[in-house]
Amino acid sequence: MSSQTPALVGADLRLADELAQVLAAPFPQEGCALLLGEQIGECLLLQQVWPCCNGWPVPAERGKRFAIDPREQLLAQRWARRRGWAVLGFAHSHPSSPPVPSATDRQLCVAPALMLIQGVEHPGAGASLACWWIPELGGEPLRLPWRMGP
């Protein structure tokens, strides 16, 4: 995958629904998943959600933190490669906060990276999903357009 900032993220509706369910399932803990697919021009096209267990080392902190086991990442990379895809990034939930990368999210990710976050914009609102591009060298996260369709 290129380190150049993509123009948009695309996925079909089935995949978007699956992603929402995977991220909501461990509530009140943060859910997490890897995002597999391909880069076509300036578009990151999601083809598969790879659900992961939240392996943050302190279970009591999993409501605000997540970690993906490196072995899961390796398995996902191998599986994707056999299909001509790549791991494009990761997704996680913010069960009680907006879908914006936290300082910890930015600090722990290996940039450049695609980061999808499912969170709540304000109390009582339903969950919303936001796509972010985390650039290299500590740059500010850039919100990407998210296009769902056939």
C-alpha atoms as one frame of an Amber mdcrd trajectory, in Angstrom:
protein
   0.000   0.000   0.000   1.203   3.484  -0.846   2.051   5.990   1.880   0.232
   8.655  -0.169  -3.005   9.907   1.396  -5.972   8.107  -0.190  -8.910  10.124
  -1.515 -11.648   7.867  -0.108 -12.533   4.536   1.466 -15.103   2.287  -0.199
 -17.022  -0.779   0.942 -20.262  -2.502   0.091 -23.213  -2.249   2.475 -22.847
  -5.855   3.664 -19.291  -5.170   4.775 -20.256  -1.924   6.509 -22.994  -3.768
   8.453 -20.575  -6.548   9.380 -18.001  -4.027  10.582 -20.572  -2.255  12.763
 -21.609  -5.574  14.355 -18.023  -6.715  14.970 -17.130  -3.430  16.665 -20.292
  -3.312  18.785 -20.200  -6.957  19.960 -17.750  -6.578  22.874 -19.531  -3.513
  24.357 -18.710  -2.004  26.872 -15.170  -2.966  25.824 -13.593  -1.604  22.659
 -14.030  -3.876  19.681 -11.333  -4.185  17.040 -10.731  -5.623  13.580  -8.273
  -5.561  10.725  -9.366  -4.207   7.358  -8.371  -6.205   4.297  -8.655  -5.116
   0.710  -6.867  -3.356  -2.085  -5.815   0.071  -3.182  -7.266   1.043  -6.557
  -5.862   4.391  -7.597  -6.627   6.786  -4.770  -9.360   4.572  -3.266  -8.908
   2.029  -0.485 -11.465  -0.663  -1.278 -12.376  -2.818   1.726 -13.030  -6.449
   0.834 -12.995  -8.227   4.204 -13.311  -7.470   7.916 -11.002  -9.628  10.041
 -12.504  -9.621  13.579  -9.927  -9.575  16.380 -10.040 -10.029  20.132  -9.156
  -7.025  22.248  -5.896  -8.145  23.833  -5.147  -5.000  25.846  -3.009  -6.340
  28.732  -5.103  -4.748  31.528  -8.661  -6.122  31.167 -10.181  -3.320  33.273
  -8.894  -0.765  30.728 -10.414  -2.434  27.645 -13.329   0.017  27.671 -10.892
   2.733  26.551  -7.976   0.786  25.055  -7.418  -2.048  22.607  -4.558  -4.120
  21.242  -4.504  -6.580  18.366  -2.377  -9.683  18.834   0.567  -9.623  16.378
  -0.154 -13.286  15.550  -3.635 -12.309  14.358  -2.076  -9.598  12.217   0.325
 -12.077  10.661  -2.471 -14.573   9.911  -4.572 -11.826   8.337  -1.626 -10.654
   6.208  -0.974 -14.168   4.914  -4.665 -14.810   4.206  -5.044 -11.468   2.387
  -1.869 -11.930   0.344  -3.160 -15.255  -1.028  -6.134 -13.303  -2.424  -4.096
 -10.435  -3.861  -5.109  -8.093  -1.045  -3.324  -6.394   1.843  -4.050  -5.291
   5.384  -5.152  -1.704   4.701  -5.546  -0.698   8.330  -7.641  -1.382  11.384
 -10.941  -0.497  12.980 -11.933  -0.109  16.595 -14.758   1.285  18.672 -15.004
   4.106  21.143 -17.982   2.882  23.218 -18.442   6.193  25.051 -16.662   8.843
  22.995 -16.666  10.364  19.493 -15.144   8.517  16.509 -11.972  10.624  16.578
  -8.431   9.224  17.006  -7.276   9.721  20.584  -3.712  10.661  21.454  -3.173
   7.013  22.458  -4.632   5.764  19.156  -2.195   7.966  17.229   0.749   7.086
  19.456   0.271   3.319  19.179  -0.466   3.040  15.455   2.243   2.426  12.903
   1.793   5.227  10.379   0.888   5.723   7.670  -2.325   3.883   8.439  -6.040
   3.724   7.773  -8.034   3.904  11.017 -11.810   3.434  11.153 -13.481   4.319
  14.436 -17.042   3.604  15.508 -18.094   5.963  18.285 -20.851   8.164  19.626
 -21.020  11.812  18.588 -22.975  12.801  21.711 -24.859  11.047  24.564 -28.022
   9.310  23.411 -26.962   9.291  19.754 -26.453   6.116  17.806 -23.025   4.916
  16.772 -21.323   6.554  13.830 -18.316   5.439  11.810 -15.481   7.738  10.757
 -12.494   6.969   8.522  -9.128   8.536   9.258  -5.757   8.567   7.533  -2.890
   8.754  10.019   0.112  10.184   8.134   3.778   9.574   8.802   5.949  11.775
  10.996   3.327  12.735  13.561   1.068  14.609  11.149  -2.508  15.400  12.108
  -5.118  12.735  11.286  -7.109  13.479   8.136 -10.774  12.484   7.952 -11.504
  10.561   4.749 -14.769  10.256   2.874 -16.477   6.891   3.347 -18.505   5.592
   0.420 -20.784   2.582   0.805 -22.512   0.934  -2.077 -22.615  -2.033  -4.429
